[in-house]
């Protein structure tokens, strides 16, 4: 009997497969057809109705461990970058004021000088002799003035006693005035000679650094010549300014930054380097926009106490024109490139991961500033993105940095 039942089960299995195929996959109809084809003695051992097997419960997907960081929020500086160059505020070409022979040269190539420091001395013997002659002429004219004043006083006394005429008094008064005028002229001539004598000592008109000394001792120099290279050039080194240009659309922000009590901070970098050379302040915005280029010129002033800046040097300029409040920041590693743009994996509060399209405003210092896609406080995946899938349940491994460090990183991220 047992063998018969086993044979029956095997036959039913084969027949059921054929019947299911014939009935287009309908298991219930195939069961009824198979049962009706059996002899009554065998059909009575089968159930009257088809009972489908219970469905198998779907296997729970495995949980993936990912590293996450909470998105931050900072007031992001509005930074603009331009190419600029360093200029001195003052540059002076030293020239002689009078003709003469250089008797002493104190200037040296590249020397730092203070305002009023002696650079050259010219031969002054002729001028000193002329001053001595003018001093003698002044003494003579002063004596003549004293005599004529005494004569005018005596004639006035005689006129009061009717012992002299009015014409005599007028003549004495005129001579006294001429003598007084001669004294003033002699003083003026003496002052002029003393000024010319001072010109024989050539001093630095401003503080700064000397360039190449072009004329040395023993040379005859001509005064008041605008042509030529002069004796030496002095370039003011402290402070210096950086000149740069920004597009016309930034004009309003530039004007607002210049009007603030603490004008906009400006940083300069040497070519190909991220190290800050100097930090200064916005000091000037041009009164007109260059119509040819559509840009506006601005200056930034730098104390340059350490003399790291050099006139004529080309630099990269960064200026902060304001701040963008409540800007969402995430670690730059959380932003992934995709065919439809950048995206980030975000872990929902229920532990399910989802993909979010994001728009990056700027990225620097390992931190990315976003304009959309992630809200402050949401947790983004920074480790294990390769295993992430939409709707996957994950186990978080927090990798948050301290709040002060995150704020510092956000400050380093600037809008370009």
C-alpha positions as CSV (number, residue, x, y, z in Angstrom):
1,X,0.0,0.0,0.0
2,X,2.8,2.4,0.8
3,X,4.5,1.8,-2.5
4,X,1.2,2.4,-4.2
5,X,0.8,5.7,-2.5
6,X,4.4,6.8,-3.4
7,X,3.7,5.9,-7.0
8,X,0.5,7.8,-6.9
9,X,2.2,10.9,-5.5
10,X,4.9,10.8,-8.1
11,X,2.3,10.3,-10.9
12,X,0.3,13.2,-9.5
13,X,3.3,15.4,-9.4
14,X,4.1,14.7,-13.0
15,X,0.5,15.0,-14.0
16,X,0.0,18.2,-12.0
17,X,3.0,19.8,-13.8
18,X,1.5,18.9,-17.2
19,X,-1.9,20.1,-16.2
20,X,-0.7,23.4,-14.8
21,X,1.1,24.0,-18.1
22,X,-2.1,23.1,-20.1
23,X,-4.3,25.4,-18.0
24,X,-2.0,28.4,-18.4
25,X,-0.5,28.3,-14.9
26,X,-3.9,28.0,-13.1
27,X,-3.1,25.6,-10.3
28,X,-6.6,25.4,-9.0
29,X,-8.1,24.3,-12.4
30,X,-5.3,21.8,-13.0
31,X,-6.0,20.2,-9.6
32,X,-9.7,19.8,-10.3
33,X,-8.9,18.2,-13.7
34,X,-6.4,15.8,-12.3
35,X,-8.7,14.7,-9.4
36,X,-11.6,14.0,-11.8
37,X,-9.3,11.8,-14.0
38,X,-8.4,9.5,-11.1
39,X,-10.5,6.4,-10.3
40,X,-12.9,6.9,-7.4
41,X,-10.8,4.6,-5.1
42,X,-7.8,6.9,-5.5
43,X,-9.6,10.2,-5.7
44,X,-11.2,9.7,-2.3
45,X,-7.7,10.0,-0.7
46,X,-7.2,13.5,-2.1
47,X,-8.6,16.7,-0.7
48,X,-11.7,18.0,-2.4
49,X,-10.4,21.6,-2.8
50,X,-7.0,22.9,-3.8
51,X,-5.1,24.6,-1.0
52,X,-2.2,26.7,-2.4
53,X,1.0,26.7,-0.4
54,X,1.5,29.6,2.0
55,X,3.6,32.3,0.4
56,X,7.1,32.7,1.7
57,X,7.9,35.8,3.7
58,X,10.4,38.1,2.0
59,X,13.8,38.0,3.5
60,X,14.7,41.3,5.3
61,X,17.5,43.1,3.5
62,X,20.8,43.3,5.3
63,X,21.6,46.5,7.1
64,X,24.6,48.5,5.9
65,X,26.8,50.5,8.3
66,X,27.6,54.0,7.0
67,X,29.4,57.0,8.5
68,X,27.2,60.1,8.9
69,X,27.6,63.8,9.8
70,X,25.0,66.3,10.7
71,X,24.6,69.2,8.2
72,X,25.6,72.5,9.7
73,X,24.5,76.1,9.2
74,X,26.8,79.2,9.1
75,X,26.7,82.8,7.9
76,X,28.9,82.4,4.8
77,X,31.1,85.3,3.6
78,X,30.3,86.6,0.1
79,X,33.8,86.4,-1.4
80,X,34.8,87.7,-4.8
81,X,38.2,86.9,-6.4
82,X,40.1,89.0,-8.9
83,X,43.6,89.4,-10.3
84,X,45.4,92.5,-9.1
85,X,48.8,94.1,-8.7
86,X,50.6,95.9,-6.0
87,X,51.2,99.6,-6.4
88,X,53.0,102.2,-4.2
89,X,51.1,105.1,-2.9
90,X,53.9,107.5,-3.7
91,X,57.0,107.3,-6.0
92,X,59.5,110.1,-6.3
93,X,62.3,110.6,-8.8
94,X,64.9,112.7,-7.0
95,X,66.4,115.5,-9.1
96,X,68.7,118.4,-8.3
97,X,67.1,121.9,-8.0
98,X,70.3,123.8,-8.9
99,X,73.4,123.2,-11.0
100,X,76.4,121.8,-9.3
101,X,79.0,119.1,-8.8
102,X,78.2,116.2,-6.5
103,X,80.8,116.3,-3.8
104,X,79.3,113.5,-1.6
105,X,77.1,110.6,-2.3
106,X,75.3,109.0,0.6
107,X,72.6,107.1,-1.3
108,X,73.1,103.3,-1.8
109,X,71.3,100.9,-4.1
110,X,68.2,99.5,-2.4
111,X,68.7,101.5,0.8
112,X,65.7,102.2,3.1
113,X,65.6,105.9,3.9
114,X,63.5,108.2,6.1
115,X,61.9,111.4,5.0
116,X,64.5,114.2,5.2
117,X,67.5,111.9,5.2
118,X,70.5,113.2,3.2
119,X,71.2,111.5,-0.1
120,X,73.7,113.9,-1.9
121,X,75.7,117.0,-1.3
122,X,76.7,119.5,-4.0
123,X,79.6,122.0,-4.1
124,X,78.3,125.0,-2.2
125,X,81.3,127.3,-2.0
126,X,80.0,129.8,-4.6
127,X,76.7,130.1,-2.9
128,X,78.2,130.7,0.5
129,X,80.3,133.5,-0.9
130,X,77.2,135.0,-2.5
131,X,75.5,134.8,0.9
132,X,78.3,136.6,2.6
133,X,78.1,139.4,0.0
134,X,74.4,139.7,0.4
135,X,74.8,139.9,4.2
136,X,77.2,142.8,3.8
137,X,74.8,144.5,1.4
138,X,72.0,144.1,3.9
139,X,74.1,145.7,6.7
140,X,74.8,148.6,4.3
141,X,71.2,149.1,3.5
142,X,70.2,148.9,7.1
143,X,72.7,151.7,8.0
144,X,71.3,153.8,5.1
145,X,67.8,153.3,6.4
146,X,68.9,154.4,9.9
147,X,70.5,157.6,8.5
148,X,67.5,158.5,6.3
149,X,65.1,158.0,9.2
150,X,67.2,160.3,11.4
151,X,67.2,162.9,8.6
152,X,63.5,162.7,8.2
153,X,63.0,163.2,12.0
154,X,65.3,166.3,12.1
155,X,63.6,167.8,9.1
156,X,60.2,167.2,10.7
157,X,61.4,169.1,13.9
158,X,62.6,172.0,11.8
159,X,59.3,172.0,9.9
160,X,57.4,172.3,13.1
161,X,59.4,175.5,14.0
162,X,58.9,176.8,10.4
163,X,62.7,176.5,9.8
164,X,62.3,174.0,7.0
165,X,59.9,173.7,4.0
166,X,57.4,171.0,3.3
167,X,59.4,170.0,0.2
168,X,62.4,169.3,2.3
169,X,60.4,167.1,4.6
170,X,58.8,165.2,1.7
171,X,62.3,164.6,0.2
172,X,63.6,163.3,3.5
173,X,60.6,161.0,3.9
174,X,61.0,159.6,0.4
175,X,64.6,158.8,1.0
176,X,63.8,157.0,4.2
177,X,61.2,154.9,2.4
178,X,63.7,154.0,-0.4
179,X,66.2,153.0,2.2
180,X,63.6,150.8,4.0
181,X,62.7,149.1,0.7
182,X,66.4,148.5,-0.1
183,X,66.6,146.7,3.3
184,X,63.6,144.4,2.5
185,X,65.1,143.7,-1.0
186,X,68.4,142.7,0.6
187,X,66.7,140.4,3.0
188,X,64.8,138.7,0.3
189,X,67.9,138.2,-1.8
190,X,69.7,136.8,1.3
191,X,66.7,134.4,1.9
192,X,66.8,133.3,-1.7
193,X,70.5,132.5,-1.5
194,X,70.0,130.6,1.7
195,X,67.3,128.5,0.0
196,X,69.6,127.8,-2.9
197,X,72.3,126.9,-0.4
198,X,69.8,124.4,1.1
199,X,69.3,122.9,-2.4
200,X,73.0,121.8,-2.3
201,X,72.0,119.2,0.3
202,X,69.6,116.8,-1.5
203,X,67.3,115.0,0.9
204,X,64.8,112.2,0.6
205,X,61.3,113.8,0.2
206,X,59.5,110.7,1.4
207,X,60.3,107.5,3.3
208,X,60.8,104.4,1.3
209,X,63.3,102.2,-0.6
210,X,65.8,103.6,-3.0
211,X,66.1,102.1,-6.5
212,X,69.3,102.0,-8.6
213,X,71.6,105.0,-7.9
214,X,72.2,106.5,-11.4
215,X,74.5,109.4,-10.6
216,X,77.6,109.2,-8.4
217,X,80.0,111.7,-6.8
218,X,82.0,113.9,-9.1
219,X,79.3,114.3,-11.7
220,X,78.0,117.7,-12.8
221,X,74.2,117.8,-12.5
222,X,71.7,120.3,-14.0
223,X,68.9,121.7,-11.9
224,X,65.2,121.7,-12.8
225,X,65.5,119.2,-15.7
226,X,62.3,117.2,-16.0
227,X,63.8,114.9,-18.7
228,X,66.1,112.1,-17.8
229,X,66.1,109.4,-15.1
230,X,67.1,111.7,-12.2
231,X,69.6,110.8,-9.5
232,X,67.6,108.0,-7.8
233,X,64.0,106.9,-7.4
234,X,62.3,106.4,-4.0
235,X,59.4,104.1,-3.7
236,X,57.2,104.2,-0.6
237,X,56.9,100.7,0.8
238,X,54.5,101.3,3.8
239,X,51.7,101.2,3.2
240,X,51.0,99.7,-0.3
241,X,47.8,99.3,-2.2
242,X,46.4,96.5,-4.4
243,X,44.5,97.5,-7.5
244,X,41.9,95.2,-8.9
245,X,38.8,95.2,-11.0
246,X,35.4,93.5,-10.4
247,X,32.4,93.2,-12.8
248,X,29.9,96.0,-12.9
249,X,27.3,93.8,-11.2
250,X,29.3,94.0,-8.0
251,X,29.3,97.8,-7.8
252,X,26.5,98.0,-5.3
253,X,28.1,95.6,-2.9
254,X,31.4,97.4,-3.3
255,X,29.8,100.7,-2.4
256,X,28.1,99.2,0.6
257,X,31.3,97.6,1.8
258,X,33.2,100.9,1.4
259,X,30.5,102.8,3.4
260,X,30.7,100.5,6.4
261,X,32.7,101.8,9.4
262,X,34.9,98.7,9.1
263,X,35.4,98.4,5.4
264,X,35.5,95.1,3.7
265,X,38.6,92.9,4.5
266,X,40.8,92.0,1.5
267,X,43.4,89.2,1.3
268,X,46.1,88.8,-1.3
269,X,47.8,85.6,-2.4
270,X,50.9,85.1,-4.5
271,X,50.6,83.4,-7.8
272,X,50.0,79.6,-7.5
273,X,49.9,79.7,-3.7
274,X,47.1,79.5,-1.1
275,X,49.1,81.2,1.7
276,X,47.9,84.7,2.6
277,X,50.5,87.3,1.9
278,X,48.8,90.2,3.6
279,X,45.4,91.3,4.9
280,X,44.1,94.8,4.3
281,X,40.9,96.9,3.9
282,X,39.0,98.2,0.9
283,X,39.9,101.9,0.6
284,X,38.7,103.2,-2.8
285,X,36.1,102.5,-5.5
286,X,36.4,104.3,-8.8
287,X,33.8,107.0,-9.6
288,X,33.0,105.4,-13.0
289,X,32.7,102.1,-14.7
290,X,35.0,101.2,-17.5
291,X,32.6,100.9,-20.5
292,X,35.1,99.0,-22.6
293,X,35.5,96.1,-20.1
294,X,32.3,96.5,-18.0
295,X,34.4,96.5,-14.8
296,X,35.0,98.9,-11.9
297,X,38.4,99.5,-10.3
298,X,39.0,99.3,-6.6
299,X,41.9,99.7,-4.2
300,X,42.8,97.9,-1.0
301,X,45.3,99.4,1.5
302,X,47.9,97.1,3.2
303,X,50.2,98.3,6.1
304,X,53.0,96.0,4.8
305,X,54.9,96.3,8.0
306,X,56.7,93.0,7.2
307,X,57.4,94.1,3.6
308,X,56.0,90.8,2.2
309,X,54.4,92.8,-0.6
310,X,56.4,94.4,-3.4
311,X,55.5,97.1,-5.9
312,X,54.6,95.7,-9.3
313,X,53.8,92.3,-7.9
314,X,50.8,90.4,-9.4
315,X,48.6,88.8,-6.8
316,X,45.3,87.1,-6.4
317,X,42.8,89.2,-4.5
318,X,40.0,88.0,-2.3
319,X,37.4,90.5,-0.9
320,X,34.5,89.8,1.4
321,X,31.5,91.9,0.3
322,X,29.0,90.7,2.9
323,X,27.6,87.5,4.4
324,X,24.9,84.9,3.3
325,X,23.1,84.0,6.5
326,X,22.0,80.4,7.4
327,X,23.9,78.6,4.7
328,X,23.8,74.8,4.9
329,X,27.3,73.3,5.0
330,X,28.3,69.6,4.7
331,X,31.7,67.8,4.4
332,X,32.8,68.0,0.8
333,X,33.2,64.2,0.7
334,X,29.4,63.9,1.2
335,X,28.7,65.4,-2.2
336,X,28.9,62.9,-5.0
337,X,29.1,63.6,-8.8
338,X,26.3,62.1,-10.9
339,X,25.0,62.1,-14.5
340,X,22.2,64.5,-13.5
341,X,24.4,66.7,-11.3
342,X,25.7,66.4,-7.7
343,X,23.9,64.5,-5.1
344,X,24.2,63.4,-1.4
345,X,22.9,60.4,0.6
346,X,20.7,61.5,3.5
347,X,19.6,59.2,6.3
348,X,16.1,59.8,7.4
349,X,15.0,59.6,11.1
350,X,13.6,56.1,10.6
351,X,17.1,54.9,9.4
352,X,16.2,54.7,5.7
353,X,18.7,56.2,3.3
354,X,17.6,58.3,0.3
355,X,19.4,60.1,-2.5
356,X,19.0,63.9,-2.7
357,X,20.0,66.2,-5.6
358,X,22.0,69.1,-4.2
359,X,23.3,72.4,-5.6
360,X,26.8,73.4,-4.5
361,X,27.3,77.1,-3.9
362,X,31.1,76.9,-3.1
363,X,33.6,74.4,-1.7
364,X,36.8,75.1,0.1
365,X,38.7,73.7,3.1
366,X,36.9,70.3,2.8
367,X,33.5,71.9,3.4
368,X,30.8,72.4,0.7
369,X,28.1,75.1,1.0
370,X,24.7,74.1,-0.4
371,X,21.8,76.1,-1.7
372,X,19.3,73.3,-1.8
373,X,18.9,69.5,-1.3
374,X,19.8,69.2,2.4
375,X,18.4,71.0,5.5
376,X,20.5,72.0,8.5
377,X,20.6,69.2,11.0
378,X,19.9,66.3,8.6
379,X,22.5,63.6,8.6
380,X,24.5,63.0,5.4
381,X,26.6,60.0,4.5
382,X,30.3,60.6,4.4
383,X,31.6,57.0,4.5
384,X,30.2,53.9,2.7
385,X,28.5,55.7,-0.2
386,X,29.5,52.8,-2.5
387,X,27.2,50.5,-0.5
388,X,24.3,52.9,-0.3
389,X,21.0,52.2,-2.2
390,X,17.8,54.1,-2.3
391,X,15.4,52.9,0.5
392,X,18.1,50.8,2.2
393,X,18.0,50.5,6.0
394,X,21.4,51.5,7.4
395,X,23.2,51.6,10.7
396,X,24.8,55.0,11.4
397,X,28.3,55.5,12.7
398,X,28.4,59.2,13.7
399,X,31.5,61.1,12.7
400,X,30.6,64.6,13.8
401,X,33.3,67.2,14.6
402,X,33.1,69.6,17.5
403,X,30.8,72.6,16.9
404,X,33.7,75.1,17.2
405,X,35.7,73.2,14.6
406,X,32.7,72.9,12.3
407,X,32.1,76.7,12.6
408,X,35.7,77.4,11.8
409,X,35.4,75.1,8.7
410,X,32.3,77.0,7.6
411,X,34.1,80.3,7.9
412,X,36.8,79.0,5.5
413,X,34.1,78.1,3.0
414,X,33.5,81.3,0.9
415,X,31.2,82.1,-1.9
416,X,33.2,82.7,-5.1
